[in-house]
Amino acid sequence: MIDVLVAGGGNAALCAALMAREAGASVLLLEASPREWRGGNSQHTRNLRCMHDAPQDVLVDAYPEEEYWQDLLKVTGGATDEKLARLVIRASSTCRPWMISHGVHFQPSLSGALHTARTNAFFMGGGKALVNAYYRSAGRLGVEVHYDTPIDRLELRDGRFVAALSGSRRFAAKTCVLAAGGFESNREWLREAWGVNARGEWPADNFLIRGTRFNTGTLLRFMIDAGADTIGDPTQAHMVAIDARAPLYDGGICTRIDCVSLGVVVNRDAERFYDEGEDFWPKRYAIWGRLVAQQPGQIAYSIIDAKAVGRFMPPVFPGTTAQSLPELARALALDERRFMQTLEAYNAACRPGTFDHTALDDCRTEGLTPSKTHWALPIDTPPFCAYPVRPGVTFTYLGLKVDETAAVRFSGKPSPNLFVAGEMMAGNVLGKGYTAGVGMSIGTAFGRIAGAQAAAAARAIQRETVDA
């Protein structure tokens, strides 16, 4: 019988499989996708947020534990388990040598990636290269991988894992690690979670999925129905404002719109609805999807002028350009009078300051609601440009409750041989909000913990069997 079965094929699953195999366990990894789409959402990632007390090869200055924790505390609004969050933070300071040993290469922060040179280690070749490196390492170590094998359900007995089932196929193992992602590509579940708004709209009908189409939440739903302890709000997610022209699935990084902090954002009624300059973009980019989801029609427009060009990573689709603001409003089919009222009020409220997009500068508005607290420059230099944005869901936060052992819990009691990692438990650390790279930190930390714990549990079961 296989020692450790891993359900999933992304970063957390691979970390679990590699750790378990290094500990001497036999490992079977079941990936729902075909080989060419392997890797889950991890194939679309770029970096890992890393604690470090001194400069490192690809990280400048220092990013100590307390600062990392305060950043996480701020973006989650306190909706986080401090013990587990600090476990992740500390693990992020020691995981890179292990990652490198499995073929992962790092590079300095990209020039167009705002404010990340100190906090985030970038994967050379991106998430796809990271995933491929792990699969190559898994192959060398003897991890067995089956593609096109979505797990429908588990056989459980008194909180213990017995077997996983995929259609008519049954896979028995001594232990199991669940790392099969959230429910972000399950359109019906998203619709159920978000319901109908006050305007009679079903907001989820207008969501795009930045990540994999294979994260349907089937295993998560099974575990919830089986009585596993859960954590999180089903409407909370890593949700980004992405280009409204992006594909329904697998748009990835290139569909993100990164110029929000350099201009203004208006909704379908040509009205601003939030402070575009609240904080550095890596700390706030993942709130904008949810903000747009609350707007009429779940659509908004990021508006910039020529002064912003070259200061952000350009998106894959060109923006709508015009030589005047009224012309831009007409091109976007927005009410021209309201649009001009909004832009003129914003421009008039901008106060002189020293613009510095690398700092929380003193360029702000005065007497305007909502205010823009940093990087507020008048939008007055043609050509003007607009990008349409919709909510882009990366991963959902509803998941299984865990402790530091990554064990699945039933009525507060940890399972002796069933563990969970990645998106299926990220809600323990991310109750809401996001800061760039922390999802990979969670997946790497808990993937490694779950793999080691599963291998140890398999050894214990083996000893019990021998003794019996």
HELIX and SHEET records of a PDB file:
HELIX    1   1 ASN A   11  GLU A   22  1                                  12    
HELIX    2   2 ARG A   35  TRP A   37  5                                   3    
HELIX    3   3 GLY A   40  HIS A   44  5                                   5    
HELIX    4   4 GLU A   65  THR A   76  1                                  12    
HELIX    5   5 GLU A   82  SER A   92  1                                  11    
HELIX    6   6 CYS A   95  SER A  101  1                                   7    
HELIX    7   7 GLY A  126  LEU A  141  1                                  16    
HELIX    8   8 ARG A  187  TRP A  194  1                                   8    
HELIX    9   9 PRO A  203  ASN A  206  5                                   4    
HELIX   10  10 THR A  218  ASP A  225  1                                   8    
HELIX   11  11 ILE A  253  THR A  255  5                                   3    
HELIX   12  12 VAL A  260  LEU A  262  5                                   3    
HELIX   13  13 TRP A  281  ARG A  284  1                                   4    
HELIX   14  14 TYR A  285  ILE A  287  5                                   3    
HELIX   15  15 TRP A  288  ALA A  293  1                                   6    
HELIX   16  16 PRO A  296  GLN A  298  5                                   3    
HELIX   17  17 ALA A  306  ALA A  308  5                                   3    
HELIX   18  18 LEU A  325  ALA A  331  1                                   7    
HELIX   19  19 GLU A  336  ALA A  349  1                                  14    
HELIX   20  20 GLY A  422  MET A  424  5                                   3    
HELIX   21  21 ALA A  426  ASN A  428  5                                   3    
HELIX   22  22 VAL A  438  ASP A  467  1                                  30    
SHEET    1   A 6 GLU A 144  HIS A 146  0                                        
SHEET    2   A 6 VAL A  27  LEU A  30  1                                        
SHEET    3   A 6 ILE A   2  ALA A   7  1                                        
SHEET    4   A 6 ARG A 169  LEU A 178  1                                        
SHEET    5   A 6 ARG A 160  SER A 166 -1                                        
SHEET    6   A 6 ARG A 153  ARG A 157 -1                                        
SHEET    1   B 6 GLU A 144  HIS A 146  0                                        
SHEET    2   B 6 VAL A  27  LEU A  30  1                                        
SHEET    3   B 6 ILE A   2  ALA A   7  1                                        
SHEET    4   B 6 ARG A 169  LEU A 178  1                                        
SHEET    5   B 6 LYS A 413  VAL A 420  1                                        
SHEET    6   B 6 ALA A 407  PHE A 410 -1                                        
SHEET    1   C 3 ASN A  47  ARG A  49  0                                        
SHEET    2   C 3 ASN A 120  PHE A 123 -1                                        
SHEET    3   C 3 PHE A 106  GLN A 107 -1                                        
SHEET    1   D 3 LEU A 208  ILE A 209  0                                        
SHEET    2   D 3 PHE A 384  THR A 396  1                                        
SHEET    3   D 3 ALA A 237  ASP A 243 -1                                        
SHEET    1   E 4 LEU A 208  ILE A 209  0                                        
SHEET    2   E 4 PHE A 384  THR A 396  1                                        
SHEET    3   E 4 ALA A 300  ILE A 304 -1                                        
SHEET    4   E 4 VAL A 264  ASN A 267 -1                                        
SHEET    1   F 3 LEU A 208  ILE A 209  0                                        
SHEET    2   F 3 PHE A 384  THR A 396  1                                        
SHEET    3   F 3 THR A 320  ALA A 322 -1                                        
SHEET    1   G 2 THR A 230  ILE A 231  0                                        
SHEET    2   G 2 GLY A 399  LEU A 400 -1                                        
END                                                                             
